[in-house]
Amino acid sequence: MPELLELTEHTLSEKLAEDITVIDMRGVNPFTDYFVIATAKNLRHAAGLATEVIKEAQKNGYDVRTQEGSEGSSWILIDLKDVIVHIFTEDARHQYKLENLWSDQPITHYEESKQ
């Protein structure tokens, strides 16, 4: 598993994100390898998760291309180049259904890959 993906999953898990899901985009998207999708408990939690993911990525030498959404957003996207992180509130995740949109790609859940 790529180091950035592992770092992202671990950071989200440590900060109590829920239902962490990875979609392997390598076969269909030339701009990124993975989507990581996570659910935040509320808007404040979503902003905190985004801050921690960015902080850990930068601390480990990864560039943050961009962040879309900010505090108060129900969907925050963080572009780390090889990994794009989508942090949703529960309602927003059900509304946008990214897993359904990309259901033809390999999908794994973080809990399943823990050792």
C-alpha atoms as an extended CHARMM CRD file, in Angstrom:
* protein
*
       115  EXT
         1         1  MET       CA              0.0000000000        0.0000000000        0.0000000000  PROA      1               0.0000000000
         2         2  PRO       CA              1.4090000000        3.4120000000       -0.8990000000  PROA      2               0.0000000000
         3         3  GLU       CA              2.7430000000        5.3890000000        2.0460000000  PROA      3               0.0000000000
         4         4  LEU       CA              0.5830000000        8.4890000000        1.4500000000  PROA      4               0.0000000000
         5         5  LEU       CA             -2.5790000000        6.3780000000        1.3340000000  PROA      5               0.0000000000
         6         6  GLU       CA             -1.6250000000        4.6220000000        4.5520000000  PROA      6               0.0000000000
         7         7  LEU       CA             -0.7720000000        7.9350000000        6.2410000000  PROA      7               0.0000000000
         8         8  THR       CA             -4.1120000000        9.4280000000        5.1910000000  PROA      8               0.0000000000
         9         9  GLU       CA             -6.1470000000        6.4640000000        6.4070000000  PROA      9               0.0000000000
        10        10  HSD       CA             -4.2690000000        6.3440000000        9.7020000000  PROA      10              0.0000000000
        11        11  THR       CA             -4.6790000000       10.0910000000       10.3220000000  PROA      11              0.0000000000
        12        12  LEU       CA             -8.4150000000        9.9550000000        9.6380000000  PROA      12              0.0000000000
        13        13  SER       CA             -8.8190000000        6.9180000000       11.8720000000  PROA      13              0.0000000000
        14        14  GLU       CA             -6.7870000000        8.4660000000       14.7060000000  PROA      14              0.0000000000
        15        15  LYS       CA             -9.0180000000       11.5510000000       14.5910000000  PROA      15              0.0000000000
        16        16  LEU       CA            -12.1670000000        9.3920000000       14.7440000000  PROA      16              0.0000000000
        17        17  ALA       CA            -13.4220000000        9.6800000000       11.1710000000  PROA      17              0.0000000000
        18        18  GLU       CA            -16.0670000000        7.0830000000       10.4100000000  PROA      18              0.0000000000
        19        19  ASP       CA            -16.5600000000        4.6680000000        7.5130000000  PROA      19              0.0000000000
        20        20  ILE       CA            -13.1760000000        5.2950000000        5.8800000000  PROA      20              0.0000000000
        21        21  THR       CA            -13.4040000000        3.9590000000        2.3350000000  PROA      21              0.0000000000
        22        22  VAL       CA            -10.8030000000        3.8130000000       -0.4370000000  PROA      22              0.0000000000
        23        23  ILE       CA            -11.6440000000        3.7200000000       -4.1350000000  PROA      23              0.0000000000
        24        24  ASP       CA             -8.8010000000        2.6080000000       -6.4100000000  PROA      24              0.0000000000
        25        25  MET       CA             -8.8630000000        5.0850000000       -9.2930000000  PROA      25              0.0000000000
        26        26  ARG       CA             -5.6500000000        3.9740000000      -11.0350000000  PROA      26              0.0000000000
        27        27  GLY       CA             -7.4920000000        2.3210000000      -13.9150000000  PROA      27              0.0000000000
        28        28  VAL       CA             -9.7720000000        5.2450000000      -14.7500000000  PROA      28              0.0000000000
        29        29  ASN       CA             -8.2770000000        8.5310000000      -13.6040000000  PROA      29              0.0000000000
        30        30  PRO       CA             -4.9760000000        9.9450000000      -14.8930000000  PROA      30              0.0000000000
        31        31  PHE       CA             -4.8890000000       12.6510000000      -12.1810000000  PROA      31              0.0000000000
        32        32  THR       CA             -4.9800000000       10.5520000000       -8.9970000000  PROA      32              0.0000000000
        33        33  ASP       CA             -4.5420000000        6.9870000000       -7.7880000000  PROA      33              0.0000000000
        34        34  TYR       CA             -6.9960000000        6.8610000000       -4.8900000000  PROA      34              0.0000000000
        35        35  PHE       CA            -10.0780000000        8.5190000000       -3.4780000000  PROA      35              0.0000000000
        36        36  VAL       CA            -10.3170000000        8.2970000000        0.2920000000  PROA      36              0.0000000000
        37        37  ILE       CA            -13.8080000000        8.9900000000        1.6010000000  PROA      37              0.0000000000
        38        38  ALA       CA            -14.5590000000        9.5360000000        5.2800000000  PROA      38              0.0000000000
        39        39  THR       CA            -17.5110000000       10.6510000000        7.3610000000  PROA      39              0.0000000000
        40        40  ALA       CA            -17.2120000000       13.3570000000        9.9980000000  PROA      40              0.0000000000
        41        41  LYS       CA            -19.5370000000       13.5600000000       12.9830000000  PROA      41              0.0000000000
        42        42  ASN       CA            -20.3910000000       17.2150000000       12.3090000000  PROA      42              0.0000000000
        43        43  LEU       CA            -19.1400000000       20.3130000000       10.4730000000  PROA      43              0.0000000000
        44        44  ARG       CA            -16.5500000000       21.1530000000       13.1190000000  PROA      44              0.0000000000
        45        45  HSD       CA            -15.2050000000       17.6060000000       13.0760000000  PROA      45              0.0000000000
        46        46  ALA       CA            -14.9570000000       17.7560000000        9.2540000000  PROA      46              0.0000000000
        47        47  ALA       CA            -12.8410000000       20.9130000000        9.4470000000  PROA      47              0.0000000000
        48        48  GLY       CA            -10.6330000000       19.3470000000       12.1190000000  PROA      48              0.0000000000
        49        49  LEU       CA            -10.1140000000       16.1980000000       10.0410000000  PROA      49              0.0000000000
        50        50  ALA       CA             -9.1160000000       18.3000000000        7.0340000000  PROA      50              0.0000000000
        51        51  THR       CA             -6.6390000000       20.2880000000        9.1180000000  PROA      51              0.0000000000
        52        52  GLU       CA             -5.0380000000       17.1200000000       10.4890000000  PROA      52              0.0000000000
        53        53  VAL       CA             -4.7710000000       15.4110000000        7.0860000000  PROA      53              0.0000000000
        54        54  ILE       CA             -3.0730000000       18.4950000000        5.6240000000  PROA      54              0.0000000000
        55        55  LYS       CA             -0.7520000000       18.8760000000        8.6230000000  PROA      55              0.0000000000
        56        56  GLU       CA              0.3450000000       15.2190000000        8.5360000000  PROA      56              0.0000000000
        57        57  ALA       CA              0.8210000000       15.2130000000        4.7600000000  PROA      57              0.0000000000
        58        58  GLN       CA              3.0060000000       18.3170000000        4.8720000000  PROA      58              0.0000000000
        59        59  LYS       CA              4.9280000000       17.0550000000        7.9050000000  PROA      59              0.0000000000
        60        60  ASN       CA              5.7870000000       13.9270000000        5.9030000000  PROA      60              0.0000000000
        61        61  GLY       CA              6.9150000000       15.8280000000        2.8070000000  PROA      61              0.0000000000
        62        62  TYR       CA              3.7880000000       15.5900000000        0.6420000000  PROA      62              0.0000000000
        63        63  ASP       CA              2.4420000000       18.5560000000       -1.2900000000  PROA      63              0.0000000000
        64        64  VAL       CA             -1.1240000000       19.6960000000       -0.8420000000  PROA      64              0.0000000000
        65        65  ARG       CA             -2.3470000000       20.8650000000       -4.2490000000  PROA      65              0.0000000000
        66        66  THR       CA             -5.6000000000       22.3660000000       -3.0700000000  PROA      66              0.0000000000
        67        67  GLN       CA             -8.4290000000       22.2270000000       -0.5980000000  PROA      67              0.0000000000
        68        68  GLU       CA            -12.0360000000       22.8210000000       -1.5820000000  PROA      68              0.0000000000
        69        69  GLY       CA            -14.5080000000       23.5940000000        1.1600000000  PROA      69              0.0000000000
        70        70  SER       CA            -13.6790000000       25.0650000000        4.5250000000  PROA      70              0.0000000000
        71        71  GLU       CA            -14.9800000000       25.2390000000        8.0530000000  PROA      71              0.0000000000
        72        72  GLY       CA            -18.7380000000       25.0140000000        7.8000000000  PROA      72              0.0000000000
        73        73  SER       CA            -18.6700000000       22.8820000000        4.6410000000  PROA      73              0.0000000000
        74        74  SER       CA            -20.4130000000       19.5160000000        4.5880000000  PROA      74              0.0000000000
        75        75  TRP       CA            -17.9460000000       18.2700000000        1.9220000000  PROA      75              0.0000000000
        76        76  ILE       CA            -14.2450000000       19.0720000000        2.0860000000  PROA      76              0.0000000000
        77        77  LEU       CA            -11.9140000000       17.8770000000       -0.6650000000  PROA      77              0.0000000000
        78        78  ILE       CA             -8.1470000000       17.7380000000       -0.1850000000  PROA      78              0.0000000000
        79        79  ASP       CA             -6.0210000000       17.0920000000       -3.2860000000  PROA      79              0.0000000000
        80        80  LEU       CA             -2.7340000000       15.4180000000       -2.3400000000  PROA      80              0.0000000000
        81        81  LYS       CA             -2.0350000000       14.4610000000       -5.9820000000  PROA      81              0.0000000000
        82        82  ASP       CA             -1.8970000000       10.6530000000       -5.6870000000  PROA      82              0.0000000000
        83        83  VAL       CA             -4.6380000000       10.6540000000       -3.0480000000  PROA      83              0.0000000000
        84        84  ILE       CA             -7.7420000000       12.8160000000       -3.0430000000  PROA      84              0.0000000000
        85        85  VAL       CA             -9.5120000000       12.9510000000        0.2980000000  PROA      85              0.0000000000
        86        86  HSD       CA            -13.2570000000       13.5630000000        0.5300000000  PROA      86              0.0000000000
        87        87  ILE       CA            -14.5270000000       14.3850000000        4.0230000000  PROA      87              0.0000000000
        88        88  PHE       CA            -18.3060000000       14.4610000000        4.3260000000  PROA      88              0.0000000000
        89        89  THR       CA            -20.8720000000       14.9210000000        7.0200000000  PROA      89              0.0000000000
        90        90  GLU       CA            -23.1820000000       11.9090000000        7.1280000000  PROA      90              0.0000000000
        91        91  ASP       CA            -26.0210000000       13.6850000000        5.2980000000  PROA      91              0.0000000000
        92        92  ALA       CA            -23.7230000000       14.9800000000        2.5500000000  PROA      92              0.0000000000
        93        93  ARG       CA            -22.1610000000       11.5520000000        2.0530000000  PROA      93              0.0000000000
        94        94  HSD       CA            -25.6090000000       10.0340000000        1.5460000000  PROA      94              0.0000000000
        95        95  GLN       CA            -26.5520000000       12.8590000000       -0.8080000000  PROA      95              0.0000000000
        96        96  TYR       CA            -23.5050000000       12.6660000000       -3.1020000000  PROA      96              0.0000000000
        97        97  LYS       CA            -22.9820000000        8.8730000000       -3.0070000000  PROA      97              0.0000000000
        98        98  LEU       CA            -19.4440000000        8.8230000000       -4.4340000000  PROA      98              0.0000000000
        99        99  GLU       CA            -19.1430000000        5.1050000000       -3.7290000000  PROA      99              0.0000000000
       100       100  ASN       CA            -22.1560000000        4.4720000000       -5.9560000000  PROA      100             0.0000000000
       101       101  LEU       CA            -20.7680000000        6.6980000000       -8.7070000000  PROA      101             0.0000000000
       102       102  TRP       CA            -17.4930000000        4.7110000000       -8.7420000000  PROA      102             0.0000000000
       103       103  SER       CA            -18.9260000000        1.3020000000       -7.7790000000  PROA      103             0.0000000000
       104       104  ASP       CA            -17.2820000000       -0.3350000000      -10.8080000000  PROA      104             0.0000000000
       105       105  GLN       CA            -13.8350000000        0.3660000000       -9.2810000000  PROA      105             0.0000000000
       106       106  PRO       CA            -12.1380000000       -1.6230000000       -6.4900000000  PROA      106             0.0000000000
       107       107  ILE       CA            -13.4010000000       -0.3590000000       -3.1240000000  PROA      107             0.0000000000
       108       108  THR       CA            -11.9610000000       -1.2520000000        0.2720000000  PROA      108             0.0000000000
       109       109  HSD       CA            -12.8260000000       -0.2180000000        3.8110000000  PROA      109             0.0000000000
       110       110  TYR       CA            -10.1020000000        0.7970000000        6.2260000000  PROA      110             0.0000000000
       111       111  GLU       CA            -11.4040000000       -1.4350000000        9.0130000000  PROA      111             0.0000000000
       112       112  GLU       CA            -10.9530000000       -4.4700000000        6.7680000000  PROA      112             0.0000000000
       113       113  SER       CA             -7.3130000000       -3.6680000000        6.0640000000  PROA      113             0.0000000000
       114       114  LYS       CA             -6.2570000000       -3.1340000000        9.7080000000  PROA      114             0.0000000000
       115       115  GLN       CA             -3.7570000000       -5.6550000000       11.0050000000  PROA      115             0.0000000000
